[in-house]
Amino acid sequence: MAVSDHEIRLAAFARCARLMHDFGGAVAWEAIQEGFEFDGERVYLAGKARGIHRPRQMNRGVLSIKTTKPRKGRTARYDDALVGDGYFSYAFQGDDPGNRDNTCLREAFEDQSPLIYFYALVPGLYQILYPGYLMEWNPRCLFCTVAIGSQFELAQRSEVREIAGQYESTQPSEAREPTPPIERRYSTIEAKVRLHQAEFRELVLSAYDRRCSVSGLPVPELLQAAHIIPDRDERGQPDITNGLCLSILHHTAYDRNLLGIDPDGRIVIAESVLGQHDGPTLEAGIKGLHGQTIRLPRHDGDRPNRDYLAERFEGFRRVA
């Protein structure tokens, strides 16, 4: 029996789930572009040169869409597209809504077939979002909108297909704008929050060359992006200058006011900690940092905001 587009999508989603597990979140382009083996053939998840991708094994719609971040001489800035609680906006390929790529998008909109959204956090590193659905196809303004569905919705759709024994039609269906389920809006907002956190982390880690600014620890899996002004504050924006790359241990110490950093980048350990005596983790990993200075990003524009450091340090001094 011929392989259906639906089966290829499910196999692609399974491959994406594996990539996300193996990478612990953001996935390198080198891994994405390898694709996967399916029914004795290589199926590619996305194209390098084009953002809209339908592999040759599929007949209709798209398998994935992709955004990129250009490589620059310094760290990329935070993406304003993540602001707000609306759907993602995705631009057409070129200015002809009838070209092949945009026609594929129209088919995906008409069929409401699920797709993969490869969202670039920094150059060469992607967050994988799926299942995605096109909620609008606007030929006049040359864009479509993308909602992120839930895994439950995807499983439910697959179950209905299996029971009915139905696969995607090879004939175009009537163009229509679907009524967006409220669950998709919630799922999209949640996806933006995850991207917000993931992008901030990648920007900060990249700025600090993936080393803890306090200890120099070079293990990315143990590093986090710490806000200087907390994100609950209206000034606590996900900007690199409001971030510090810290290990999990030192991030916790910073948030608990056991470790402070003054405007000049000098590390100060709380008296309550300096008065304790224990093994090498406490002595070298915490107390030994007292009086040292943090490692700074190579680009001046990425360095922590002195005013923010000063305000945060004053809070530390009041309780330390």
Backbone as a ProteinNet text record, in pm:
[ID]
protein_1_A
[PRIMARY]
MAVSDHEIRLAAFARCARLMHDFGGAVAWEAIQEGFEFDGERVYLAGKARGIHRPRQMNRGVLSIKTTKPRKGRTARYDDALVGDGYFSYAFQGDDPGNRDNTCLREAFEDQSPLIYFYALVPGLYQILYPGYLMEWNPRCLFCTVAIGSQFELAQRSEVREIAGQYESTQPSEAREPTPPIERRYSTIEAKVRLHQAEFRELVLSAYDRRCSVSGLPVPELLQAAHIIPDRDERGQPDITNGLCLSILHHTAYDRNLLGIDPDGRIVIAESVLGQHDGPTLEAGIKGLHGQTIRLPRHDGDRPNRDYLAERFEGFRRVA
[TERTIARY]
83.9	0	87	48	126.1	130.3	243.2	260.4	186.3	113	36.1	116	73.7	134.2	122.5	9.1	-14.1	89.3	120.2	219.9	357.8	391	520.4	525.4	415.9	411.7	432.3	364.2	378.2	521.9	584.4	723.6	814.5	784.9	863.7	847	724.6	702.4	779.9	781.2	855.4	1004.5	1055.6	1196.7	1225.3	1135.9	1154.2	1152.7	1063	1058.3	1190.9	1249.9	1377.9	1489	1489.6	1590.9	1580.8	1459.1	1440.2	1486.4	1462.2	1508.1	1659.7	1721.5	1866.6	1939.8	1884.2	1949.9	1905.6	1803.8	1757.3	1689.5	1633.3	1565.3	1598.9	1677.1	1713.4	1800.4	1777.6	1841.5	1927.9	2047.6	2139.7	2089.7	2111.4	2068.7	2132.9	2256.7	2325.3	2248.4	2181.8	2102	1969.5	1910.3	1782.2	1796.4	1902.9	1916	1947.1	1981.3	2004.3	1876.2	1762.7	1637.4	1625.7	1551.3	1530.2	1495.7	1518.4	1485.6	1339.7	1268.2	1128.9	1094.1	1046.6	1005.6	1117.4	1239.9	1355.3	1409.3	1358.9	1404.8	1443	1526.8	1564	1461.3	1399.1	1303.5	1367.1	1368.1	1429.7	1324.5	1359.9	1266.7	1248.5	1353	1348	1452.9	1438	1535.6	1629.7	1751.7	1849.5	1822	1790.2	1778.2	1637.5	1536.4	1398.3	1329	1244.6	1176.7	1055.6	994	874.4	915.5	884.6	940	833.8	829.1	752.3	846.1	878.5	969.2	906	989.5	940.8	847.2	853.1	767.1	622.9	598.6	464.2	394.5	261.3	182.4	117.8	98.6	16.2	56	35.5	64.1	212.6	250.4	390.8	419.7	545.9	588.9	637	706.8	762.7	778.3	786.8	827.2	942.2	1022.6	1144.9	1170.7	1213.5	1267.2	1415.7	1491.7	1636.4	1678.6	1794.3	1858.5	1990.8	2013.9	2140	2258.9	2370.8	2494	2550.9	2588.5	2643.4	2774.5	2835.8	2961	2943.9	2819	2792.3	2664.3	2628.2	2512.7	2384.2	2296.7	2167.5	2081.9	1989.7	1901.5	1774.7	1701.8	1577.7	1474.6	1396.3	1300	1168	1131	1006.2	883.7	899.4	786.2	724.2	795.4	743.1	655.8	648.3	567.5	420.5	333.2	190	136.2	4.4	-60.3	-133.8	-97.6	-158.6	-84	-128	-61.3	70.2	154.2	276.2	240.2	311.7	294.2	410.7	380	483.8	470	578.3	575.2	578.8	511.1	516.3	657.5	681.8	805.3	786.9	862.4	851.3	721.6	688.3	569.8	460.3	470.4	368.2	295.1	170.9	99.4	69.1	84.9	55.8	176	295.6	412.3	402.6	492.8	482.1	480.6	575.1	584.5	456.7	407.3	289.2	163.2	161	49.9	49.4	167.9	178	123.1	153.1	99	-53.4	-105.7	-251.1	-314.2	-252.3	-305.2	-304.6	-196.4	-188.8	-298	-326.9	-435.8	-571.1	-593.5	-721.5	-746.7	-644.5	-660	-649.5	-596.3	-565.3	-475.6	-380.3	-285.6	-175	-133.8	-32.6	105.6	183.8	318.2	415.4	542.9	650.1	699.6	720.7	773.8	912.8	1015.9	1153.3	1181.1	1187.1	1202	1345.4	1417.4	1557.6	1569.4	1645.1	1672.7	1793.5	1899.7	2021.6	2066.9	2161.7	2205.2	2245.7	2181.3	2216.6	2153.8	2066.3	2006	1856.1	1777.3	1633	1552.9	1442.4	1339.7	1239.1	1197.7	1104.5	965.1	870.7	732.6	643.4	562.7	465.9	360	240.1	191.9	153.2	189.1	148.3	35.1	-49.7	-161.6	-171	-198.9	-217.4	-360.7	-372.4	-503.7	-552.8	-462.6	-500.1	-401	-450.6	-366	-406.9	-321.4	-359.2	-278.6	-331.8	-255.7	-233.6	-322	-307.1	-189.2	-176.6	-68.3	53.4	45.2	157.6	208	114.9	155.8	47.5	86.1	-9.6	14.9	-79.6	-60.7	-54.6	24.1	50.9	13.1	-66.4	-99.4	-29.4	3.2	65.6	-39.2	-66.5	-163	-100	-178.1	-130.4	-102.9	-22.2	2.8	-125.3	-215.2	-343.5	-424.4	-425.8	-498.1	-442	-308.6	-244.8	-281.9	-277.4	-311.3	-457.4	-542.6	-684.7	-712.2	-646.7	-663.6	-614.9	-503	-447.6	-539.9	-601.1	-691.8	-815	-867.4	-983.6	-949	-830.6	-788.2	-777.3	-719.7	-697.8	-830.2	-923.9	-1053.6	-1130.7	-1125.2	-1200.5	-1130.4	-1003.3	-927.5	-909.5	-903.1	-895.7	-755.2	-710.9	-584.3	-612	-511.9	-532.1	-569.3	-663.6	-706	-598.6	-589.7	-495.6	-561.8	-691.1	-762.8	-776.4	-758.3	-772	-912	-919.2	-1049	-1083.9	-1206.7	-1252.1	-1179.7	-1126	-1054	-1150.5	-1109.9	-1192.6	-1102.3	-1149.2	-1076.2	-1136.3	-1062.5	-1119.1	-1146.3	-1239.9	-1264.9	-1160	-1074.1	-965	-1015.3	-984.2	-1021.6	-950.4	-1018.6	-958.8	-832.7	-828.8	-710.7	-586.1	-602.7	-486.3	-429.6	-516	-465.9	-386.8	-440.1	-367.8	-235	-237.7	-114.7	-11.9	-58.5	33.1	95.5	16	69.6	174.3	145.2	241.6	369.5	355.1	472.6	556.6	492.4	567.9	642.1	581.7	650.6	774.6	760.6	876.3	985.6	944.8	1042.5	1109.7	1032.3	1083.7	1196.4	1171.6	1271.6	1391.1	1363.2	1470.8	1558.6	1496.9	1575.2	1662.1	1606.1	1684.6	1804.5	1782.1	1891	2000.9	1960.4	2060.8	2138	2070	2138.1	2240.2	2200.2	2290.5	2407.3	2378.1	2486.8	2584.1	2533.2	2621	2708.5	2649.2	2725.3	2840.6	2822.2	2924.6	3005.4	2999.7	3076.6	3048.3	2925.3	2878.5	2966.9	2998.3	3070.5	3002.8	2996.8	2941.8	3025.6	2960	3032.9	3100	3058.9	3115.9	3226.6	3199.9	3294.8	3372.8	3324.5	3386.9	3345.5	3248.5	3202.4	3159.4	3214.1	3185	3087.1	2997.2	2903.4	2765.6	2722.9	2595.5	2475.5	2475.8	2361	2342.7	2448.3	2442.3	2438.8	2414	2413.1	2272.4	2245.9	2116.5	2136.7	2033.9	2034.1	1961.3	2033.4	1975.7	1939.1	1819.6	1779.5	1845.5	1896.9	1946.4	1827.1	1748.9	1618.5	1518.3	1449.9	1362.1	1258.1	1218.7	1124.2	984.4	957.1	827.2	820.1	937.4	945	925.4	854.9	829.4	957.8	1067.3	1195.7	1275.8	1227.6	1302.4	1289.5	1328.4	1314.2	1416.5	1384.9	1477.2	1588.1	1656.5	1767.3	1897.8	1997.4	2125.4	2183.9	2167.3	2225.6	2155.1	2041.1	1973.4	1993.9	2094.7	2117.9	2260.6	2275.2	2405.1	2403.2	2510.6	2522.4	2576.8	2495.7	2533.8	2505.1	2587	2557.7	2432.7	2373	2253	2280.2	2396.9	2433.6	2441.7	2514.2	2535.9	2412.9	2329.2	2202.7	2114.3	2107.5	2027.7	2082.9	2216.1	2277.9	2249.5	2250.2	2222.8	2078.7	1985.2	1844.1	1811.4	1886.1	1861	1943.5	2011.4	2094.6	2203.9	2256.2	2374.7	2500.6	2481.5	2589.5	2542.5	2625.2	2592.1	2699.9	2662.8	2757.2	2739.5	2846.2	2834.5	2846.2	2826.5	2827.2	2957.9	3067.3	3196.5	3221.8	3121.3	3134.9	3206.6	3225.3	3293	3194	3238.3	3153.5	3164.8	3052	3047.5	2963.1	3019	2947.9	2890.3	2767.5	2700.1	2778.2	2774.7	2845.8	2797.8	2669.1	2616.4	2681.3	2723	2790.3	2938.9	3000	3143.6	3174.1	3074.1	3096.6	3084.4	3040.8	3027.7	3156.5	3178.2	3297.4	3255	3298.1	3258.8	3359.6	3316	3404.7	3438.6	3500.7	3552.9	3445.7	3323.4	3219.9	3190.1	3173.7	3148.3	3271.6	3387.5	3508.8	3554.3	3564.4	3615.4	3503.8	3389.2	3282	3200.6	3201.2	3124.4	3215	3269.6	3345.5	3469.7	3532.2	3654.1	3632.5	3505.9	3475.7	3469.9	3465.3	3451.6	3564.6	3527.3	3625.9	3673	3640.1	3677.4	3580.6	3613.4	3525.6	3472.3	3353.1	3289.8	3354.7	3337.9	3380.5	3275.5	3320.3	3228.9	3222.5	3111.7	3104.7	3210.6	3248.4	3351.5	3302.9	3173.4	3117.9	3065.1	3107.8	3066.9	2915.2	2846.5	2701.7	2627	2693.2	2630.4	2657.3	2738.9	2777.6	2662.9	2660.4	2546.3	2531	2407.8	2372.9	2418.9	2506.8	2562	2452.6	2356.4	2248.6	2166.9	2143	2068.9	2149.8	2280.1	2365.4	2365.1	2372.4	2375	2246.2	2132.3	2004.6	1991	2030.4	2022.3	2118.6	2236.4	2335.8	2288.9	2219.3	2165.7	2066.7	1984.7	1892.7	1966.2	2076.7	2158.8	2217.3	2268	2332.2	2233.1	2106.7	2007.7	1976.7	1994	1955.2	2074.2	2188.5	2302.7	2367.1
-119.4	0	123.8	225.6	348.8	418.1	477.8	551	683.8	721.2	844.3	960.2	1080.4	1199.5	1197	1148	1143.1	1054.7	942.5	853.1	918	990.7	1059.7	1166.1	1239.2	1341.1	1279.3	1170.5	1106.4	1060.1	1005.7	963.5	1084.1	1195.3	1317.5	1371.7	1368.1	1414.3	1327.7	1196.9	1106.7	1139.1	1168.5	1206.1	1336.2	1433.2	1559.4	1538.3	1452.4	1423.7	1365	1278.3	1218.5	1323	1412.1	1517.4	1607.3	1643.4	1729.6	1660.5	1531	1454.4	1447.8	1417.7	1401	1532	1643.8	1773	1846.1	1793.4	1858.2	1991.6	2010.8	2136.9	2183.8	2293.5	2348.9	2250.4	2242.6	2141.3	2209.2	2156.2	2209.7	2177.2	2271.5	2252.5	2129.2	2099.1	1983.2	1855.5	1845.6	1726.5	1727.9	1844.5	1855.5	1819.2	1867.9	1850.1	1706.2	1621.1	1480.5	1408.8	1456.9	1390.8	1255.9	1163.8	1033	931.1	805.5	697	656.4	645.8	604.8	525	404.1	317.1	301.3	289.1	266.1	388.4	508.2	630.8	735	830.3	942.3	1053.5	1092.5	1202.8	1318.8	1436	1552.2	1634.7	1674.6	1748.4	1892.5	1951.4	2091.5	2114.6	2223.4	2259.6	2367.5	2366.1	2464.1	2602.2	2608.5	2737.4	2795.8	2712.3	2759.1	2731.2	2825.3	2810.1	2719.7	2703.9	2621.4	2490	2380.2	2252.3	2144.1	2082.7	1960.1	1859.2	1749.5	1650.5	1586.2	1532.5	1475.9	1358.4	1296.4	1180.5	1220.2	1349	1394.7	1454.2	1445.9	1489.6	1626.1	1668.4	1787.3	1855.8	1988.5	2063	2078.8	2097.2	2111.5	2021.4	1985.2	1912.7	2010.4	2116.6	2209.3	2349.1	2445.6	2581.4	2617.3	2715.7	2746	2895.4	2948	3083.7	3073.2	3174.4	3172.8	3300.5	3294.4	3412.8	3431	3547.3	3569.1	3572.3	3524	3529.4	3670.4	3721.5	3855.8	3851.5	3965.8	3974.1	3974.8	3985.9	3984.9	3907.3	3896.3	3816.6	3878.1	3792	3839.3	3889.8	3978.6	4033.4	3950.3	3978.8	3907	3937.5	3838.6	3851.1	3908.1	4025.4	4088	4009.6	3913.9	3834.6	3751.7	3734.3	3653.9	3735.9	3866.4	3951.6	3936.3	3938.8	3931.7	3790.6	3780.9	3650.4	3606.6	3663.6	3621.6	3505.2	3465.4	3358.7	3408.3	3315.2	3350.1	3399.2	3498.5	3544.8	3492.4	3435.4	3375.5	3429.8	3487.9	3552	3449.5	3481	3398.7	3398.4	3299.8	3297.2	3388.3	3497.5	3589.5	3668.1	3729.7	3815.4	3760.5	3634	3570.1	3465.5	3493.7	3396.5	3266.2	3265.1	3144.7	3059.6	3096.1	3011.8	2880.2	2787.7	2652.1	2651.4	2723	2721.1	2773.7	2885.5	2945.7	2865.1	2796.4	2705.7	2589.2	2541.5	2435.7	2484.8	2609.6	2667	2673.1	2712.1	2720.1	2581.7	2479.6	2344.1	2302.9	2337.7	2304.7	2377.6	2501.5	2577.6	2513.8	2478.8	2419.6	2287.6	2204.4	2071	2069.9	2179.5	2183.3	2065.6	2037	1929.8	1981.7	1902.9	1948.2	1957.9	2053.7	2073.7	2099.5	2108.6	2135.3	2277.9	2349.8	2485.6	2485.3	2504	2516.6	2664.8	2703.5	2844	2868.1	2955.5	2981.3	3065.6	3014.7	3090.5	3181	3121.4	3191	3122.7	3180.3	3115.1	2969.7	2880.2	2738.9	2657.1	2717.5	2645.4	2671.7	2563.6	2575.4	2512.7	2577.4	2517.9	2453	2330.3	2259.3	2265	2320.8	2331.8	2247.5	2163.3	2083.9	2030.5	1999.9	2022.8	2168.6	2223.6	2358.4	2353.4	2454.9	2463.2	2605.1	2617.9	2749.3	2795.4	2912.5	2964.7	3069.8	3120.9	3220.5	3212.7	3229.9	3236.2	3362.5	3464.4	3596.9	3634.2	3610.2	3638	3786.9	3870.9	4015.5	4071	4029.3	4079	3986.5	3874.6	3782	3725.5	3677.9	3610.5	3510.8	3421.9	3332.4	3337.6	3289.8	3283.1	3137.4	3112.2	2975.2	2961.2	2861.4	2825.2	2694.8	2679.4	2555.7	2476.8	2355.7	2269.9	2189.5	2105	2021.7	1880.1	1808.1	1668.6	1586.6	1625.8	1555.5	1571.5	1693.4	1717.7	1633.7	1624.9	1545.9	1398.5	1347.1	1207.1	1180.4	1275.9	1259.8	1256.1	1344.6	1346.3	1215.6	1165.8	1041.7	924.2	924.7	815.5	816.1	934.2	944.6	893.5	930.3	884.7	732.2	676.1	531.9	456.7	505	438.6	448.3	566.3	587.5	528.7	498	446.2	548.8	675.7	783.1	840.3	876.4	945.5	1073.9	1161.6	1291.6	1278.1	1360.6	1361.6	1423.1	1375.3	1434.9	1547.7	1572.7	1679.5	1799.1	1920.6	2039.8	2049	2085.7	2109.2	2256.6	2290.5	2428.1	2517.3	2631	2722.8	2778.1	2776.3	2830.1	2865.8	2954.2	2989.1	2911	2821.5	2739.6	2821.2	2772.6	2834.4	2784.1	2872.1	2825.5	2777.6	2655.1	2608.8	2692.8	2717.8	2798.7	2732.5	2596.2	2525.3	2561.9	2588.1	2623.2	2759.1	2851.8	2981.4	2965.7	2887.6	2865	2794.8	2693.4	2620.5	2711.3	2804	2896.2	2992.4	3042.4	3130.7	3056.6	2931.4	2851.4	2829.8	2806.9	2788.3	2914.8	3030.7	3156.3	3176.7	3136.9	3146.9	3058.4	2936.2	2846.4	2903.9	2960.9	3021.6	3142.5	3221.8	3336.8	3292.5	3186.8	3136.6	3075.6	2997.5	2929.7	3029.1	3130.5	3228	3311.9	3354.3	3430.9	3348.8	3220.6	3134.7	3124	3099.8	3082.8	3211.1	3324.7	3452.1	3479.1	3454.1	3480.5	3382.1	3252.8	3155.2	3183.7	3223.4	3255.5	3376.5	3476.2	3596.9	3565.9	3469.4	3432.6	3310.5	3279.6	3166.8	3036.7	3022	2899.5	2859.8	2959.7	2938.6	3018.6	2960.6	3031.9	3156.5	3270.6	3395.9	3403.4	3318.9	3319.6	3216	3092.1	2982.5	2941.4	2979.1	2935.1	2797.3	2735.3	2601.1	2598.2	2504.7	2504.3	2395.6	2353.2	2244.9	2306.4	2320.6	2389.7	2330.3	2198	2134.1	2181.9	2238.4	2285.2	2437	2504.4	2650.1	2704.2	2819.9	2885.6	3034.2	3097.8	3243	3304.6	3378.7	3441.8	3586.1	3627	3767.2	3847.1	3964.8	4055.5	4123.8	4197.3	4245.3	4135.6	4080.3	3964.9	3992.3	3886.4	3904.3	3941.4	3927.6	3973.2	4125.7	4191.9	4337	4381.3	4493.1	4538.2	4573.7	4601.4	4629.3	4502.4	4390.8	4266.1	4200.9	4274.3	4227.1	4118	4031	3923.5	3974.3	4079.4	4136.3	4085.1	4068.4	4013.2	4095.4	4227.2	4313.1	4297.8	4229.1	4197.7	4051.5	3988.8	3847	3817.1	3707.8	3653.6	3503.7	3451.3	3307.2	3248.1	3166.4	3108.9	2959.3	2886.2	2744.6	2732.9	2615.7	2594.9	2628.5	2587.1	2613.9	2763.9	2835.3	2977.8	3061	3014	3081.9	3076.5	2959.3	2945.4	3033.9	3035.8	3120.1	3267.7	3307.8	3447.1	3483.6	3394.7	3422.4	3421.3	3344.6	3335.9	3437.4	3527.3	3629.5	3570.7	3458.3	3400.6	3443.7	3494.3	3542.1	3670.9	3774.3	3901.7	3942.8	4029.6	4081.1	4232.8	4306.4	4451.7	4511	4641.7	4701.8	4684.1	4660.9	4638.6	4491.3	4407.3	4264.5	4188.5	4249.2	4180.5	4089.3	3967.7	3867.7	3881.4	3884.9	3893.9	3778.3	3703.3	3591	3635.1	3595.5	3634.8	3587.6	3668.9	3635.1	3503.6	3473.6	3348.2	3227.1	3240.9	3131.4	3130	3247.1	3254	3195.7	3200.9	3149	2998.1	2932.7	2787.5	2720.7	2597.2	2521.6	2379.6	2337	2203.7	2158.7	2076.1	2017.6	2111.9	2057.5	2139.4	2212.2	2156.5	2225.5	2361	2365.5	2492	2580.8	2523.2	2605	2662.1	2577	2623.4	2671.5	2603.1	2633.7	2756	2795.8	2912.6	3013.7	2975.5	3071.4	3121.1	3034.2	3072.4	3178.5	3204.9	3306.2	3446.8	3457.6	3587.2	3681.4	3797.3	3897.5	3887	3777.4	3764.9	3845.8	3859.4	3930.6	3833.5	3864	3775.1	3787	3682.7	3684.8	3760.2	3849.7	3933.3	3889.3	3917.8	3889.6	3967.8	3914.3	3980	4109.8	4120.2	4240	4333.8	4459.4	4555.9	4567.7	4562	4577.3	4464.7	4352.7	4238.3	4233.9	4327	4322.1	4366.3	4315.5	4344.4	4492.7	4535.6	4674	4710	4809.6	4847	4894.1	4968.3	5016.6	4900	4801.3	4684.2	4607.3	4591.3	4523.1	4597	4730.3	4810.4	4792.9	4796.6	4781.2	4643.1	4541.7	4404.6	4385.8	4448.3	4433.2	4500.9	4612.8	4678.7	4588.2	4516.7	4421.7	4309.4	4264.7	4160.6	4210.7	4333.2	4387	4401.8	4427.4	4445.9	4317.9	4203.6	4077.2	3985.8	4009.9	3918.8	3932.2
0	0	0	-74.4	-83.5	52.3	81	205.8	195.8	300.3	298.5	356.4	321.6	379.6	532.1	579.9	724	794	735.7	795.2	797.9	692.9	689.2	798.4	816.3	921.3	1059.1	1085.2	1216	1239.6	1135.9	1148.8	1171.5	1104.6	1123.4	1264.6	1317.6	1454.2	1554.1	1528.5	1616.8	1612.9	1493.3	1481.5	1556.2	1546.7	1617.5	1769.1	1815.8	1959.3	2006.5	1924.1	1959.5	1961.8	1864.3	1860.5	1983.1	2020.6	2136.7	2264.6	2271.6	2388.4	2392	2279.1	2274.3	2301.9	2255.5	2273	2399.7	2465.6	2587.5	2563.1	2445.1	2414.5	2274.9	2265.2	2135.2	2057.5	1925.2	1841.1	1734.7	1713.2	1613.3	1472.9	1380.7	1242.7	1180.4	1215.9	1159.4	1184.6	1299.9	1330.4	1256.2	1241.9	1172.5	1025.1	962.9	818.4	777.7	873.5	841.8	800.7	848	816.8	886.1	824.9	886.5	777.5	809.1	717.4	735.4	623.2	629.9	504.8	525.8	415.4	312	363.7	277.5	207.3	242.2	177.6	282.1	240.5	325.6	308.9	418.3	418.8	494.5	434.7	497.3	571.4	692.6	777.1	732.1	676.2	634.7	527.5	454.6	353.3	405	357.1	403.4	345.2	217.6	149.6	155.4	176.4	171.2	303.4	344.3	472.3	468.1	351	335.3	271	337.6	292	280.2	161.6	141.3	77	144.9	85.4	-37	-121.6	-248.4	-226	-108.6	-82.1	-50	-25.1	8.3	-113.6	-112.9	-227	-209.9	-85.8	-63.7	67.2	71.9	193.6	217.1	342.5	380.1	499.3	512.6	632.1	737.8	694.7	792.6	735.1	826.5	794.4	887.3	847.8	922.9	920.3	1034.1	1040.2	1070.3	1031.8	1055.1	1125	1188.1	1245	1172.6	1113.8	1041.9	1134.7	1084	1161.8	1156.1	1272	1280.6	1358	1367.2	1439.8	1588.9	1632.9	1775.9	1801.9	1926.9	1963.3	1909.8	1857	1806.9	1922.5	1891.5	1994.1	2007.3	2112.4	2138	2029.1	1993.9	1884.6	1934.8	1884.2	1925.1	1880.5	1788.6	1740.7	1852.7	1962.9	2072.8	2166.8	2144.8	2230.1	2192.5	2292.1	2265.3	2273.2	2269.2	2284.8	2159.3	2043.7	1919.1	1856.9	1738.5	1666.7	1607.7	1569.1	1497.6	1357.1	1308.1	1170.8	1088.1	971.8	888.1	745.8	693.7	562.3	449.8	341.4	221.4	161.5	75.9	-1.4	-123.2	-131.9	-243.7	-241.1	-353.6	-360.3	-451.9	-489.7	-571.6	-487.5	-445.8	-362	-434.3	-568.8	-644.6	-675.3	-623.6	-653.1	-577	-607.7	-554.1	-401.1	-337.7	-192.2	-127.5	-177.3	-117.1	-145.9	-259.1	-287	-188.2	-153.2	-51.6	82.4	117.5	240.2	234.4	118.6	103.8	123.1	68.7	85.7	232.6	304.6	447	525.1	484.4	547.2	517.2	393	353.5	425.2	431.5	489.6	641.5	697.8	841.2	880.5	794.4	822	914.2	1012.4	1108.4	1044.7	1092.6	1041.1	1155.1	1119.6	1215.6	1193.8	1302.2	1294.4	1357.4	1274.5	1323.2	1346.5	1472.8	1509.7	1557	1485.4	1518	1644.8	1742.3	1864	1843.1	1794.3	1753.8	1625.3	1551	1427.5	1447.3	1370.3	1372.7	1483.6	1565.3	1676.9	1677.7	1681.9	1662.2	1775.8	1807.1	1890.5	1795.9	1826.1	1739.3	1800.8	1725.1	1769.8	1679.4	1740.5	1663.2	1757.4	1709.2	1573.4	1553.1	1436.2	1400.5	1298.8	1301.3	1207.3	1152	1024.4	964.8	991.1	1053.9	1089.6	990.2	907.1	808.2	693.2	572.2	451.9	378.9	382.9	335.7	211.5	90.7	-31.3	-56.2	-3.8	-26.3	53	177.7	264	264.5	193.4	176.8	309.7	391.1	513.7	554.9	643.6	707.7	857.4	934.4	1078.5	1121.3	1224	1269.1	1415.7	1444.9	1582.7	1616.5	1742.6	1790.3	1866.3	1819.7	1885.6	1997.9	2057.1	2166.8	2117.6	2194.1	2161.6	2171.5	2262.1	2273.7	2145.6	2091.2	1966.6	1853.9	1846.3	1741.8	1755.8	1878.4	1900.9	1867.3	1901.4	1874.4	1723.9	1649.2	1504.1	1441.7	1492.6	1439.1	1466.1	1585.1	1620.1	1529.9	1502.4	1414.3	1275	1225.6	1092.7	1089	1194.6	1195.3	1197.7	1279.9	1290.4	1158.4	1098.2	974.3	853.2	866.6	754.3	644.6	684.8	587.1	584.5	465.5	448.6	373.4	366.7	304.4	157.7	116.7	-22.5	-110.9	-232.5	-327.8	-405.3	-380.3	-448.4	-355.2	-408.9	-324.1	-265.2	-140.3	-78.3	-90.3	-61.7	-75.8	24.8	-21.1	67.7	171.2	295	401.5	518.6	602.3	723.7	838.9	899.6	1005.4	1131	1209.6	1338.9	1436.6	1489.3	1575.2	1710.8	1750.1	1883.8	1987.9	2099.5	2205.5	2259.3	2251.5	2300.2	2220.4	2091.4	2009.8	2050.4	2087.4	2131.6	2261.2	2353.5	2478.1	2452.2	2365.8	2334.9	2268.5	2185.1	2118.6	2218.5	2312.3	2416.3	2498.7	2534.3	2609.7	2529.6	2398.3	2313.1	2309.2	2305.1	2305.4	2436.6	2546.1	2675.2	2675.8	2623.6	2617.2	2528.3	2414.5	2325.2	2390.1	2459.9	2534.2	2626.9	2702.8	2796.7	2724.5	2619.9	2547.7	2473.3	2411.6	2335.6	2427.8	2540.1	2637.1	2684.9	2713.5	2759	2653.2	2527.8	2423.1	2396.5	2400.3	2379.2	2488.4	2612.5	2725.1	2724.5	2704.1	2701.2	2588.1	2472.7	2360.1	2391.7	2455.3	2489	2583	2670.9	2769.6	2726.3	2596.2	2542.5	2615.6	2663.6	2729.3	2847.1	2927.2	3052.6	3163.2	3280.6	3395.7	3420.6	3433.7	3452.8	3589.3	3681.7	3816.1	3830.7	3789.3	3811.4	3687.4	3569.5	3444.9	3400.4	3468.3	3431.7	3285.7	3203.6	3060.1	3015.6	3103.1	3070.8	3046.8	2919.4	2889.4	2960.2	2979.8	3045.4	3189.6	3247.8	3386.6	3396.1	3283.4	3280.8	3259	3318	3304.1	3280.9	3226.9	3209.8	3328.3	3409.9	3528.4	3497.5	3536.6	3524.9	3637.6	3604.8	3708.7	3773.8	3694.4	3740.5	3708.4	3809	3785.9	3677.4	3605.7	3496.6	3543.8	3673.9	3725.5	3731.7	3728.6	3722.9	3578.3	3556.6	3420.2	3345.9	3420.1	3355.4	3330.3	3381.4	3370.6	3235	3131.9	2994.8	2962.9	2866.1	2827.7	2736.6	2780.6	2704.8	2763.1	2678.6	2724.4	2838.2	2833.8	2937.1	3071.3	3072	3197.3	3235.1	3176.5	3202.5	3245.5	3317.5	3355.5	3329.3	3275.7	3257.6	3387.1	3452.6	3581.5	3582.9	3655.7	3676.6	3762.7	3763.6	3844.1	3990.4	4041.1	4180.5	4205.8	4121	4146	4112.5	4019.5	3993.6	4118.2	4180.3	4302.8	4413.4	4427.8	4530.7	4503.8	4377.4	4340.4	4372.3	4338.8	4363.7	4513.4	4592.1	4736.4	4815.5	4746.6	4810.7	4899.1	4855.4	4919.2	4844.1	4724.7	4639.8	4573	4581.3	4519	4420.5	4327	4227.6	4223.4	4253	4257.2	4116.7	4100.9	3967.3	3890.9	3960.2	3894.9	3864.4	3891.1	3864.2	3973.7	4090.9	4201.6	4273.5	4300.6	4365.2	4516.6	4583.3	4728.7	4781.2	4873.5	4934	5068	5098.2	5222.1	5344.6	5448.5	5572.4	5630.6	5613.9	5668.5	5604.1	5479.4	5408.7	5441.5	5448.7	5479.9	5617.5	5705.6	5840.1	5851.6	5743.4	5747.4	5699.9	5746.1	5706.6	5671	5552.8	5506.4	5401.5	5308.4	5209	5094.6	4989.4	4879.5	4799.1	4792.2	4716.6	4778.3	4908.5	4975.9	4973.2	5007.2	5020.7	4886.3	4786	4656.2	4564.9	4569.1	4475.7	4511.2	4639.2	4683.1	4753.8	4869.2	4949.3	4876.1	4797.1	4726.5	4619.4	4584.7	4483.9	4541.4	4672.9	4740	4699.3	4645.8	4606.2	4462.6	4394.3	4253.7	4166.5	4040.2	3947.5	3843.2	3793.4	3697.3	3559.8	3480.4	3341.3	3260.5	3174	3096.7	2951.4	2883.2	2739.6	2663.8	2549.1	2469.8	2407.1	2379.8	2318.1	2426.6	2421.1	2522.9	2532.6	2418.2	2418.1	2483.7	2510.6	2575.7	2725.9	2775	2916.9	3006.7	3131.1	3219.4	3249.1	3256	3285.5	3427	3439	3570.2	3665.3	3614.9	3701.8	3755.7	3671.6	3718.5	3823.4	3796.1	3893.8	4027.3	4021.5	4143.6	4223.4	4153.3	4222.2	4284	4208.5	4260.5	4378.3	4369.9	4476.3	4605.4	4593	4711.5	4783.2	4704.8	4765	4836	4775.9	4839.8	4971.2	4974	5095.1	5209.6	5176.6	5281.5	5356.5	5288.8	5352.8	5380.5	5316.3	5332.4	5469.7
[MASK]
++++++++++++++++++++++++++++++++++++++++++++++++++++++++++++++++++++++++++++++++++++++++++++++++++++++++++++++++++++++++++++++++++++++++++++++++++++++++++++++++++++++++++++++++++++++++++++++++++++++++++++++++++++++++++++++++++++++++++++++++++++++++++++++++++++++++++++++++++++++++++++++++++++++++++++++++++++++++++++++++

